[in-house]
Amino acid sequence: MRRLVLACATFCALAAAAARAADAALIEAAKKEREISWYTVQTIPQIVLPLVAAFEKKYAVKVNYIRANSNDVVMRVLNEARAGRLQADVVDGTSMLQLHRENMLMPWIPDFTKTWPKDIADPKSFWVATNYFVNTIGINSDLVPAAAEPKSWDDLLDPRWKGKMAWGSTASSSAGPGFIGLMIRELGGEKARIYLDKLAKQNITGSPVAARQILDQVIAGEYALGIMMFNHHAVISAAKGAPVKWLPISPSSVTINVASVLKDAPRPNAGKLFLDFMQSDEGQALFRDNDYLPTNPNVSARVPELIPDGKRFRGLVFSGDEIEAGMPAWAKMFGEIFR
């Protein structure tokens, strides 16, 4: 993660072109299409609505959006395409690999993003990263005294946490299977299995819901601690007065959310304009201002500590390729150990 952050800093000067306005011809063509459809994994109140409102005000192009988890976004697009009724223009999620294999992605990203590091802008222009996700521990600060806060993953083995923890149970990088991938990467297969067998005795509650919903349950006091929580979600809720805090447990997993324009998009120009806006300084500032972790090298996170620095807080970056390749085995192991 440190390498990724340093690389982003190196490219700041080159990325200055992001401040320029979108191409006039693209704006005109997008306005003729009048609207777009955006399928997204992003949280609606925190970032979808601010992005939509700002884009519609700036360009007078309407944005219709549908929110689902990453797997459901992909399946919805595939099903629409197979039925000959593709509705989506822009899609985002933690991986575009399946859509890429189906030849459904347009090889287009904004010109100014092509100078960004290859970790966040596809060299072949099929996707560009909109924001980072960092998964760690979220606690209910009313239920967990400061002196008892876990400092490491081993601390979760303390008997005090038995029956008091929760995580998602879906095949997701932000759920139990994703945690298994993190442990395997960090410890190796044999040591990871030993640790996970011990952790299974803690009776962690698994639910087939998004990480945000697990964190809401933690905030409500149903559990003291949530595993694989997005740290920026904890910051958002804490700012509203919720009794929640994220913990910089090392290593935590880091993934990127990527966005693409579909090759057969019904409104390709409006789709391009929307992707351009999301990656611009203006759009990325909206991510920042809503406590998300922007990828644009010109725009720093509002809470820089949320992004692992490799020293105080260490992160392991998982690409979409790695997640897709590893998830079947991680999910299988999750079912075996935490059934």
Summary of the structure (lengths in Angstrom):
residues: 339
radius of gyration: 20.0
end to end distance: 32.3
largest distance: 63.1
contacts: 1161
relative contact order: 0.20
helix: 47%
strand: 19%
